[in-house]
Amino acid sequence: MRPKNGPLAVAGKTAGGWGQTSCACLHIRGEKGAGTILALAVVLLSVTMLLVSQAQAFNILANIRLQATADSIAIAAADSLRGLSLGFPCEVAEEMSAANMANLAECRIVGLEVFITVHLKAVGIVLIAKARAGPSF
């Protein structure tokens, strides 16, 4: 006699035991729990997409904050250049960038304008922001 718990079980049984079947269909055992695996895969995919989108949103937010920091650094350096605050413009820019946890890459003075470039590493990506400040004529 064939075992009843094999991977394939015959759907019907004749009077003489296992042999010819009254139904030609075979039922595959082992599909039990396939829905659970599919549901887990969907949940895992959803969590992965959430994490990726959150990392991207964090980078966008960090880039906006870095641009605002670069703008404020450039304004402070321009104020220092015009004599409205104490200190040398590029030294003021360096101090402000260190206080805001950004790295000052460039401080350039052309006439009465100050050009600032800062960079910051966020989630493994280097973000760069540029700003210009000076009098408006």
C-alpha positions in Angstrom: 0.0 0.0 0.0 1.1 3.6 -0.7 1.6 5.9 2.2 -1.2 8.4 2.7 1.1 11.4 3.6 3.4 11.5 0.6 3.9 14.6 -1.5 1.3 13.4 -3.9 -1.9 11.8 -2.7 -4.3 10.1 -5.1 -7.8 11.7 -5.0 -9.7 8.5 -5.3 -9.5 4.8 -4.2 -10.9 1.7 -5.8 -12.5 -1.2 -4.1 -9.3 -3.2 -4.4 -7.1 -0.7 -2.7 -4.8 1.9 -4.2 -4.7 1.7 -8.0 -6.9 3.2 -10.6 -8.8 6.2 -9.4 -12.3 7.4 -10.0 -10.9 10.9 -10.4 -8.0 11.8 -12.6 -6.9 14.8 -10.5 -4.0 14.8 -8.1 -3.9 17.0 -5.0 -0.5 18.3 -4.1 0.1 18.4 -0.4 2.6 21.0 0.7 0.8 24.2 -0.4 -0.4 24.7 3.1 1.1 27.9 4.4 1.9 29.4 1.0 -0.4 32.4 1.8 1.5 33.0 5.0 4.8 33.2 3.0 3.2 35.5 0.5 1.9 37.8 3.2 5.3 37.9 4.9 6.9 38.8 1.6 4.5 41.6 1.1 5.1 42.9 4.6 8.9 42.7 4.2 8.6 44.6 0.9 6.5 47.3 2.5 8.9 47.7 5.4 11.9 47.9 2.9 10.1 50.6 0.8 9.3 52.5 4.0 13.0 52.5 5.1 14.2 53.6 1.7 11.7 56.4 1.4 12.5 57.6 5.0 16.3 57.7 4.1 15.5 59.7 1.0 13.3 62.1 2.9 16.0 62.5 5.5 18.5 63.4 2.8 16.1 66.0 1.3 15.5 67.5 4.7 19.3 67.6 5.5 19.9 69.3 2.1 17.3 72.0 2.9 18.9 72.6 6.3 22.3 72.7 4.8 21.2 75.3 2.3 19.7 77.5 5.1 23.0 77.1 7.0 25.0 78.2 4.0 22.8 81.2 3.5 23.2 82.3 7.2 27.0 81.7 7.0 27.2 83.9 3.9 25.2 86.7 5.5 27.3 86.6 8.6 30.5 86.7 6.6 29.2 89.6 4.4 28.2 91.5 7.6 31.8 91.0 8.9 33.2 92.2 5.5 31.1 95.4 5.6 32.1 96.0 9.2 28.7 95.3 10.8 30.2 92.6 13.0 33.7 91.9 14.4 36.1 89.4 12.8 37.5 88.4 9.4 34.8 87.2 7.0 36.3 83.7 6.3 37.1 83.1 9.9 33.5 84.0 10.9 32.3 81.6 8.2 34.6 78.8 9.5 33.3 79.3 13.1 29.7 79.3 12.0 30.1 76.2 9.8 31.8 74.4 12.7 28.9 75.5 15.1 26.4 74.1 12.6 28.3 70.8 12.1 29.1 71.6 8.4 32.4 71.7 6.7 33.4 74.9 5.0 34.8 74.0 1.6 35.2 77.5 0.1 35.1 81.1 1.3 35.7 83.6 -1.5 35.5 87.3 -1.3 34.9 89.3 -4.6 34.4 93.0 -4.0 31.8 93.3 -1.4 30.3 89.9 -2.0 31.0 86.7 -0.2 30.7 83.2 -1.8 30.4 80.3 0.5 30.4 76.5 -0.2 29.7 74.0 2.6 29.3 70.3 2.6 27.9 67.7 5.0 27.8 64.0 5.0 24.4 62.6 5.7 23.4 58.9 5.5 26.5 58.2 3.5 25.8 60.9 0.9 27.8 64.1 0.7 25.5 67.1 0.4 26.8 70.4 -1.0 25.3 73.9 -0.6 26.4 77.2 -2.1 25.4 80.7 -1.0 26.2 84.3 -2.0 25.7 87.3 0.2 26.5 91.0 -0.3 24.9 94.3 -0.9 22.2 94.7 -3.5 22.8 97.5 -5.9 
